[in-house]
Protein backbone atom coordinates (compact mmCIF):
# COMPACT_ATOMS: atom_id res chain seq x y z
CA UNK A 1 0.00 0.00 0.00
CA UNK A 2 2.81 2.39 0.91
CA UNK A 3 4.32 2.39 -2.54
CA UNK A 4 0.93 3.16 -4.11
CA UNK A 5 0.71 6.52 -2.35
CA UNK A 6 1.56 9.40 -4.68
CA UNK A 7 2.85 11.61 -1.83
CA UNK A 8 6.46 10.38 -1.56
CA UNK A 9 7.01 11.15 2.14
CA UNK A 10 3.71 9.64 3.33
CA UNK A 11 4.03 6.24 4.98
CA UNK A 12 1.62 3.80 6.60
CA UNK A 13 2.72 2.73 10.10
CA UNK A 14 1.27 1.38 13.35
CA UNK A 15 0.01 4.88 14.29
CA UNK A 16 -1.67 5.26 10.94
CA UNK A 17 -0.32 7.50 8.20
CA UNK A 18 2.74 9.59 8.94
CA UNK A 19 4.21 12.40 6.88
CA UNK A 20 7.98 12.58 7.37
CA UNK A 21 8.25 12.08 11.15
CA UNK A 22 4.77 13.21 12.15
CA UNK A 23 1.54 11.21 12.54
CA UNK A 24 -1.38 12.79 10.69
CA UNK A 25 -3.58 11.92 13.67
CA UNK A 26 -1.37 14.16 15.87
CA UNK A 27 -1.72 17.01 13.41
CA UNK A 28 -5.51 16.66 13.45
CA UNK A 29 -5.47 16.55 17.24
CA UNK A 30 -3.31 19.69 17.55
CA UNK A 31 -4.64 21.85 14.74
CA UNK A 32 -8.09 20.49 13.92
CA UNK A 33 -9.50 19.68 10.49
CA UNK A 34 -9.75 20.38 7.61
CA UNK A 35 -6.04 21.18 7.38
CA UNK A 36 -3.68 21.25 4.44
CA UNK A 37 -0.51 19.38 5.33
CA UNK A 38 2.70 19.73 3.32
CA UNK A 39 6.05 17.99 3.46
CA UNK A 40 9.15 20.13 3.20
CA UNK A 41 11.21 17.10 2.16
CA UNK A 42 8.81 16.38 -0.71
CA UNK A 43 8.92 20.02 -1.86
CA UNK A 44 12.70 19.96 -1.77
CA UNK A 45 12.93 16.63 -3.59
CA UNK A 46 10.65 17.89 -6.34
CA UNK A 47 12.72 21.05 -6.83
CA UNK A 48 15.99 19.17 -6.72
CA UNK A 49 14.74 16.74 -9.37
CA UNK A 50 14.55 19.71 -11.76
CA UNK A 51 17.99 20.96 -10.71
CA UNK A 52 19.47 17.51 -11.25
CA UNK A 53 17.84 17.24 -14.67
CA UNK A 54 19.18 20.65 -15.67
CA UNK A 55 22.68 19.86 -14.42
CA UNK A 56 25.19 22.55 -15.28
CA UNK A 57 23.00 24.12 -17.99
CA UNK A 58 22.53 27.88 -17.49
CA UNK A 59 18.95 27.76 -16.26
CA UNK A 60 16.35 29.04 -13.83
CA UNK A 61 13.39 27.21 -12.34
CA UNK A 62 10.66 29.78 -11.69
CA UNK A 63 8.05 28.22 -9.43
CA UNK A 64 4.52 29.08 -10.68
CA UNK A 65 3.13 30.79 -7.60
CA UNK A 66 -0.51 30.21 -8.55
CA UNK A 67 -0.17 26.52 -7.76
CA UNK A 68 0.31 27.30 -4.07
CA UNK A 69 1.07 30.81 -2.94
CA UNK A 70 1.27 30.36 0.83
CA UNK A 71 4.24 32.21 2.29
CA UNK A 72 5.52 29.06 3.98
CA UNK A 73 5.69 27.23 0.65
CA UNK A 74 7.22 30.19 -1.18
CA UNK A 75 9.87 30.56 1.51
CA UNK A 76 10.97 26.94 1.00
CA UNK A 77 11.58 27.62 -2.70
CA UNK A 78 13.16 31.03 -2.02
CA UNK A 79 15.69 29.36 0.30
CA UNK A 80 16.44 26.82 -2.43
CA UNK A 81 17.29 29.69 -4.79
CA UNK A 82 14.26 29.35 -7.07
CA UNK A 83 12.84 32.06 -9.28
CA UNK A 84 9.10 32.68 -9.40
CA UNK A 85 6.46 32.95 -12.12
CA UNK A 86 3.74 35.36 -11.04
CA UNK A 87 0.47 36.58 -12.56
CA UNK A 88 -0.56 39.45 -10.31
CA UNK A 89 0.61 42.21 -8.03
CA UNK A 90 -0.59 40.11 -5.12
CA UNK A 91 1.59 37.17 -6.10
CA UNK A 92 4.62 39.46 -6.39
CA UNK A 93 3.91 40.88 -2.92
CA UNK A 94 3.80 37.32 -1.60
CA UNK A 95 7.11 36.40 -3.24
CA UNK A 96 8.80 39.45 -1.74
CA UNK A 97 7.25 38.81 1.69
CA UNK A 98 8.57 35.24 1.55
CA UNK A 99 12.13 36.39 0.83
CA UNK A 100 12.13 35.72 -2.93
CA UNK A 101 14.56 37.52 -5.22
CA UNK A 102 12.70 40.07 -7.40
CA UNK A 103 15.38 39.77 -10.07
CA UNK A 104 14.36 36.13 -10.57
CA UNK A 105 10.66 36.91 -11.01
CA UNK A 106 8.87 36.65 -14.34
CA UNK A 107 5.45 38.19 -14.76
CA UNK A 108 3.00 36.22 -16.92
CA UNK A 109 -0.68 36.89 -17.62
CA UNK A 110 -2.89 38.40 -20.33
CA UNK A 111 -4.32 41.31 -18.34
CA UNK A 112 -1.58 43.17 -16.48
CA UNK A 113 -2.83 46.55 -15.25
CA UNK A 114 -0.69 49.71 -15.37
CA UNK A 115 -0.53 49.61 -11.57
CA UNK A 116 0.77 46.07 -11.62
CA UNK A 117 3.40 47.04 -14.19
CA UNK A 118 4.54 49.97 -12.03
CA UNK A 119 4.80 47.82 -8.92
CA UNK A 120 6.77 45.16 -10.80
CA UNK A 121 9.13 47.75 -12.32
CA UNK A 122 9.68 49.39 -8.92
CA UNK A 123 10.46 45.98 -7.46
CA UNK A 124 12.97 45.28 -10.22
CA UNK A 125 11.53 42.03 -11.58
CA UNK A 126 13.51 39.96 -14.07
CA UNK A 127 11.13 39.87 -17.02
CA UNK A 128 7.60 40.61 -18.23
CA UNK A 129 6.09 37.90 -20.40
CA UNK A 130 4.12 40.11 -22.78
CA UNK A 131 0.99 38.56 -24.25
CA UNK A 132 -0.31 41.18 -26.74
CA UNK A 133 0.63 44.21 -28.84
CA UNK A 134 -1.54 46.41 -26.64
CA UNK A 135 0.25 45.22 -23.53
CA UNK A 136 3.61 46.03 -25.14
CA UNK A 137 2.48 49.62 -25.78
CA UNK A 138 1.19 50.04 -22.26
CA UNK A 139 4.38 48.64 -20.74
CA UNK A 140 6.51 50.96 -22.89
CA UNK A 141 4.46 53.90 -21.69
CA UNK A 142 4.48 52.95 -18.02
CA UNK A 143 8.23 52.24 -18.01
CA UNK A 144 8.85 55.56 -19.80
CA UNK A 145 6.87 57.47 -17.19
CA UNK A 146 9.16 55.97 -14.54
CA UNK A 147 12.37 56.58 -16.47
CA UNK A 148 12.95 52.81 -16.71
CA UNK A 149 13.33 50.15 -19.39
CA UNK A 150 11.17 47.08 -19.01
CA UNK A 151 12.79 43.69 -19.74
CA UNK A 152 10.42 41.60 -21.86
CA UNK A 153 9.83 38.25 -23.50
CA UNK A 154 6.86 37.60 -25.74
CA UNK A 155 4.74 34.67 -24.74
CA UNK A 156 4.38 33.00 -28.11
CA UNK A 157 1.55 30.64 -28.75
CA UNK A 158 3.10 27.73 -30.63
CA UNK A 159 -0.28 26.23 -31.62
CA UNK A 160 0.37 22.69 -30.43
CA UNK A 161 -2.12 20.39 -28.78
CA UNK A 162 -0.91 19.33 -25.34
CA UNK A 163 -3.57 16.58 -25.00
CA UNK A 164 -4.83 17.64 -21.60
CA UNK A 165 -8.06 18.85 -20.02
CA UNK A 166 -9.54 21.64 -22.20
CA UNK A 167 -9.67 24.06 -19.24
CA UNK A 168 -5.92 23.77 -18.71
CA UNK A 169 -4.68 23.62 -22.29
CA UNK A 170 -3.30 26.98 -23.29
CA UNK A 171 -1.07 26.62 -26.35
CA UNK A 172 -3.70 26.28 -29.08
CA UNK A 173 -4.45 29.07 -31.55
CA UNK A 174 -7.97 29.26 -30.15
CA UNK A 175 -6.77 30.08 -26.59
CA UNK A 176 -6.63 33.59 -25.19
CA UNK A 177 -2.98 33.20 -24.21
CA UNK A 178 0.14 34.53 -25.85
CA UNK A 179 0.75 36.19 -29.20
CA UNK A 180 0.14 34.25 -32.40
CA UNK A 181 3.19 32.46 -33.74
CA UNK A 182 2.74 34.21 -37.06
CA UNK A 183 2.74 37.65 -35.43
CA UNK A 184 5.67 37.12 -33.11
CA UNK A 185 8.40 38.24 -35.50
CA UNK A 186 6.70 41.56 -36.24
CA UNK A 187 6.13 42.18 -32.55
CA UNK A 188 9.81 41.63 -31.78
CA UNK A 189 10.72 44.04 -34.60
CA UNK A 190 8.38 46.60 -33.11
CA UNK A 191 9.65 46.04 -29.55
CA UNK A 192 13.20 46.62 -30.79
CA UNK A 193 12.19 50.17 -31.77
CA UNK A 194 10.55 51.09 -28.47
CA UNK A 195 12.70 53.27 -26.21
CA UNK A 196 11.56 51.86 -22.87
CA UNK A 197 11.57 48.18 -23.75
CA UNK A 198 14.51 45.85 -23.52
CA UNK A 199 14.13 42.54 -25.32
CA UNK A 200 15.30 39.79 -23.02
CA UNK A 201 13.73 36.49 -24.00
CA UNK A 202 10.97 34.36 -25.45
CA UNK A 203 8.38 32.32 -23.62
CA UNK A 204 5.75 29.68 -24.22
CA UNK A 205 3.50 27.62 -21.99
CA UNK A 206 1.23 25.09 -23.68
CA UNK A 207 -0.84 23.68 -20.85
CA UNK A 208 -0.91 21.87 -17.56
CA UNK A 209 -0.88 18.26 -16.32
CA UNK A 210 1.08 17.19 -19.42
CA UNK A 211 1.92 13.51 -19.40
CA UNK A 212 3.62 13.28 -22.78
CA UNK A 213 6.85 15.19 -23.49
CA UNK A 214 6.24 15.17 -27.27
CA UNK A 215 4.01 18.29 -27.58
CA UNK A 216 6.51 20.28 -25.52
CA UNK A 217 9.34 19.17 -27.81
CA UNK A 218 7.24 20.21 -30.80
CA UNK A 219 6.67 23.63 -29.23
CA UNK A 220 10.40 23.92 -28.49
CA UNK A 221 11.23 23.28 -32.16
CA UNK A 222 8.91 26.07 -33.21
CA UNK A 223 10.34 28.45 -30.63
CA UNK A 224 13.87 27.58 -31.68
CA UNK A 225 13.04 28.37 -35.31
CA UNK A 226 11.83 31.76 -34.22
CA UNK A 227 14.89 32.43 -32.04
CA UNK A 228 17.17 31.72 -35.02
CA UNK A 229 15.13 33.98 -37.27
CA UNK A 230 15.36 36.75 -34.67
CA UNK A 231 19.12 36.30 -34.43
CA UNK A 232 19.39 36.70 -38.20
CA UNK A 233 17.72 40.08 -37.77
CA UNK A 234 20.12 41.05 -35.00
CA UNK A 235 17.68 40.47 -32.14
CA UNK A 236 19.43 38.29 -29.58
CA UNK A 237 17.87 36.85 -26.45
CA UNK A 238 19.34 36.02 -23.08
CA UNK A 239 16.77 33.41 -22.10
CA UNK A 240 14.26 30.93 -23.48
CA UNK A 241 11.36 30.12 -21.15
CA UNK A 242 9.50 26.90 -21.89
CA UNK A 243 6.78 27.37 -19.29
CA UNK A 244 5.41 24.83 -16.85
CA UNK A 245 2.99 22.00 -17.29
CA UNK A 246 4.66 18.75 -16.27
CA UNK A 247 1.95 16.48 -14.87
CA UNK A 248 1.86 14.41 -11.69
CA UNK A 249 0.35 11.14 -10.61
CA UNK A 250 -3.07 11.54 -9.05
CA UNK A 251 -4.26 7.99 -9.63
CA UNK A 252 -2.41 5.73 -12.05
CA UNK A 253 -0.89 8.27 -14.43
CA UNK A 254 2.76 7.71 -15.26
CA UNK A 255 4.14 11.17 -15.86
CA UNK A 256 7.69 11.53 -17.10
CA UNK A 257 10.25 12.50 -14.46
CA UNK A 258 11.78 15.98 -14.85
CA UNK A 259 14.82 14.25 -16.36
CA UNK A 260 12.68 12.45 -18.95
CA UNK A 261 10.61 15.53 -19.62
CA UNK A 262 13.56 17.87 -20.02
CA UNK A 263 15.81 15.50 -21.99
CA UNK A 264 14.41 16.24 -25.46
CA UNK A 265 14.40 19.95 -24.62
CA UNK A 266 17.95 20.02 -23.31
CA UNK A 267 19.08 18.16 -26.43
CA UNK A 268 17.50 20.79 -28.65
CA UNK A 269 19.12 23.65 -26.78
CA UNK A 270 22.51 22.02 -26.24
CA UNK A 271 25.43 24.32 -26.92
CA UNK A 272 23.32 27.48 -26.98
CA UNK A 273 24.09 30.52 -24.88
CA UNK A 274 20.60 31.46 -23.76
CA UNK A 275 19.55 30.47 -20.23
CA UNK A 276 16.71 27.94 -20.18
CA UNK A 277 13.84 28.82 -17.88
CA UNK A 278 10.88 26.77 -16.71
CA UNK A 279 7.71 27.67 -14.82
CA UNK A 280 6.63 24.48 -13.05
CA UNK A 281 3.84 24.66 -10.50
CA UNK A 282 1.98 21.38 -10.01
CA UNK A 283 5.04 19.14 -10.34
CA UNK A 284 6.80 21.02 -7.52
CA UNK A 285 3.97 21.09 -4.97
CA UNK A 286 1.12 18.78 -6.04
CA UNK A 287 2.36 15.62 -4.42
CA UNK A 288 3.97 17.40 -1.49
CA UNK A 289 0.60 18.12 0.08
CA UNK A 290 -2.63 16.55 1.27
CA UNK A 291 -5.87 17.71 2.77
CA UNK A 292 -6.56 16.17 6.17
CA UNK A 293 -10.25 15.89 6.99
CA UNK A 294 -12.56 14.14 9.44
CA UNK A 295 -15.70 12.15 8.76
CA UNK A 296 -18.67 13.93 10.32
CA UNK A 297 -21.31 11.39 9.36
CA UNK A 298 -21.67 8.10 7.56
CA UNK A 299 -24.99 8.03 5.80
CA UNK A 300 -26.05 4.71 4.31
CA UNK A 301 -28.34 5.18 1.32
CA UNK A 302 -30.48 3.06 -0.93
CA UNK A 303 -28.42 3.62 -4.03
CA UNK A 304 -25.26 5.13 -2.60
CA UNK A 305 -23.73 5.53 0.82
CA UNK A 306 -22.19 8.84 1.78
CA UNK A 307 -19.17 9.72 3.86
CA UNK A 308 -19.83 13.34 4.82
CA UNK A 309 -16.55 15.00 5.71
CA UNK A 310 -15.60 18.39 7.16
CA UNK A 311 -13.75 19.46 3.99
CA UNK A 312 -15.71 20.57 0.94
CA UNK A 313 -15.54 21.98 -2.56
CA UNK A 314 -14.67 25.37 -1.06
CA UNK A 315 -11.47 23.81 0.33
CA UNK A 316 -10.55 21.72 -2.72
CA UNK A 317 -12.41 22.76 -5.86
CA UNK A 318 -10.69 20.47 -8.38
CA UNK A 319 -13.10 17.50 -8.17
CA UNK A 320 -16.17 19.75 -8.55
CA UNK A 321 -14.57 21.96 -11.17
CA UNK A 322 -12.70 19.51 -13.40
CA UNK A 323 -14.08 16.19 -12.23
CA UNK A 324 -10.50 15.67 -11.07
CA UNK A 325 -9.53 12.48 -9.24
CA UNK A 326 -7.75 12.71 -5.89
CA UNK A 327 -6.79 9.56 -4.00
CA UNK A 328 -8.60 9.39 -0.63
CA UNK A 329 -7.18 7.17 2.08
CA UNK A 330 -8.13 6.42 5.66
CA UNK A 331 -5.46 7.69 8.06
CA UNK A 332 -5.94 4.59 10.26
CA UNK A 333 -8.08 2.05 8.37
CA UNK A 334 -10.32 -0.15 10.54
CA UNK A 335 -10.17 -3.92 10.46
CA UNK A 336 -13.61 -4.09 8.88
CA UNK A 337 -14.59 -4.77 5.29
CA UNK A 338 -14.60 -1.67 3.12
CA UNK A 339 -17.83 0.06 2.21
CA UNK A 340 -18.19 2.01 -1.02
CA UNK A 341 -18.83 5.70 -0.36
CA UNK A 342 -19.46 8.93 -2.13
CA UNK A 343 -17.10 11.23 -0.25
CA UNK A 344 -18.90 14.56 0.01
CA UNK A 345 -18.69 17.85 1.88
CA UNK A 346 -21.32 19.80 3.80
CA UNK A 347 -21.95 22.39 1.04
CA UNK A 348 -25.42 22.70 -0.44
CA UNK A 349 -24.59 21.58 -3.97
CA UNK A 350 -24.66 18.17 -5.58
CA UNK A 351 -21.29 19.08 -7.12
CA UNK A 352 -19.77 19.17 -3.64
CA UNK A 353 -17.95 15.88 -3.83
CA UNK A 354 -14.31 15.03 -3.20
CA UNK A 355 -14.48 11.52 -4.60
CA UNK A 356 -16.93 9.03 -6.10
CA UNK A 357 -17.21 5.33 -5.29
CA UNK A 358 -14.36 5.08 -2.79
CA UNK A 359 -13.89 1.87 -0.83
CA UNK A 360 -13.08 2.80 2.76
CA UNK A 361 -12.85 0.88 6.03
CA UNK A 362 -13.89 3.69 8.33
CA UNK A 363 -16.21 4.76 11.10
CA UNK A 364 -17.73 8.13 11.93
CA UNK A 365 -15.08 10.47 13.36
CA UNK A 366 -12.21 8.83 11.47
CA UNK A 367 -9.65 10.87 9.57
CA UNK A 368 -9.17 10.80 5.82
CA UNK A 369 -6.29 12.17 3.76
CA UNK A 370 -7.11 13.56 0.34
CA UNK A 371 -3.86 13.20 -1.55
CA UNK A 372 -2.06 15.18 -4.25
CA UNK A 373 -3.70 18.34 -2.94
CA UNK A 374 -0.61 20.56 -2.74
CA UNK A 375 -1.23 22.27 -6.09
CA UNK A 376 -4.31 24.33 -6.94
CA UNK A 377 -5.88 23.32 -3.62
CA UNK A 378 -5.54 26.17 -1.12
CA UNK A 379 -5.05 28.76 -3.87
CA UNK A 380 -8.42 27.93 -5.41
CA UNK A 381 -10.28 27.68 -2.12
CA UNK A 382 -13.12 30.03 -1.27
CA UNK A 383 -15.43 31.00 1.54
CA UNK A 384 -18.53 29.60 -0.17
CA UNK A 385 -21.28 28.89 2.36
CA UNK A 386 -19.37 31.22 4.74
CA UNK A 387 -16.91 28.49 5.53
CA UNK A 388 -13.62 29.66 7.04
CA UNK A 389 -10.69 28.42 5.01
CA UNK A 390 -8.54 25.57 6.27
CA UNK A 391 -5.34 25.89 8.28
CA UNK A 392 -2.05 24.97 6.59
CA UNK A 393 0.89 23.26 8.23
CA UNK A 394 4.29 22.33 6.88
CA UNK A 395 6.00 19.25 8.24
CA UNK A 396 9.78 19.41 8.42
CA UNK A 397 11.20 16.20 9.90
CA UNK A 398 9.64 15.94 13.35
CA UNK A 399 8.59 19.57 13.44
CA UNK A 400 5.24 20.99 12.38
CA UNK A 401 5.13 24.66 11.36
CA UNK A 402 1.75 26.35 11.16
CA UNK A 403 2.14 28.36 7.97
CA UNK A 404 -1.44 29.67 7.95
CA UNK A 405 -3.91 29.89 10.81
CA UNK A 406 -7.37 28.56 10.27
CA UNK A 407 -9.65 31.43 9.28
CA UNK A 408 -12.12 32.63 11.85
CA UNK A 409 -15.56 34.16 11.41
CA UNK A 410 -14.00 37.54 12.27
CA UNK A 411 -11.74 37.18 9.20
CA UNK A 412 -14.75 36.38 7.09
CA UNK A 413 -16.93 39.28 8.19
CA UNK A 414 -14.11 41.85 8.19
CA UNK A 415 -14.80 44.82 5.92
CA UNK A 416 -18.52 44.06 5.57
CA UNK A 417 -21.37 45.97 7.16
CA UNK A 418 -25.15 45.76 7.15
CA UNK A 419 -27.14 48.81 6.05
CA UNK A 420 -27.71 51.23 8.95
N1 LIG B 1 3.10 29.20 -16.40
C1 LIG B 1 1.92 29.71 -16.80
C2 LIG B 1 1.93 30.88 -17.69
C3 LIG B 1 0.72 29.12 -16.39
O1 LIG B 1 -0.43 29.64 -16.81
C4 LIG B 1 0.74 27.99 -15.53
C5 LIG B 1 -0.50 27.38 -15.08
C6 LIG B 1 1.99 27.51 -15.12
C7 LIG B 1 3.15 28.12 -15.59
C8 LIG B 1 2.13 26.34 -14.20
O2 LIG B 1 1.64 25.17 -14.78
P1 LIG B 1 1.82 23.76 -14.02
O3 LIG B 1 3.29 23.46 -13.99
O4 LIG B 1 1.26 23.91 -12.66
O5 LIG B 1 1.06 22.82 -14.84
N2 LIG B 1 -6.27 25.01 -11.78
C9 LIG B 1 -5.84 23.99 -12.71
C10 LIG B 1 -4.50 24.29 -13.31
C11 LIG B 1 -4.41 25.66 -14.01
C12 LIG B 1 -3.06 25.96 -14.58
C13 LIG B 1 -2.94 27.39 -14.93
N3 LIG B 1 -1.65 27.79 -15.42
C14 LIG B 1 -5.85 22.65 -11.99
O6 LIG B 1 -6.20 22.60 -10.82
O7 LIG B 1 -5.54 21.63 -12.59
Boltz pocket constraint, residues with backbone or C-beta under 6 A from the ligand:
constraints:
  - pocket:
      binder: B
      contacts: [[A, 64], [A, 67], [A, 85], [A, 108], [A, 109], [A, 167], [A, 168], [A, 205], [A, 207], [A, 208], [A, 209], [A, 243], [A, 244], [A, 245], [A, 246], [A, 279], [A, 280], [A, 281], [A, 282], [A, 283], [A, 318], [A, 375], [A, 376]]
      max_distance: 6.0
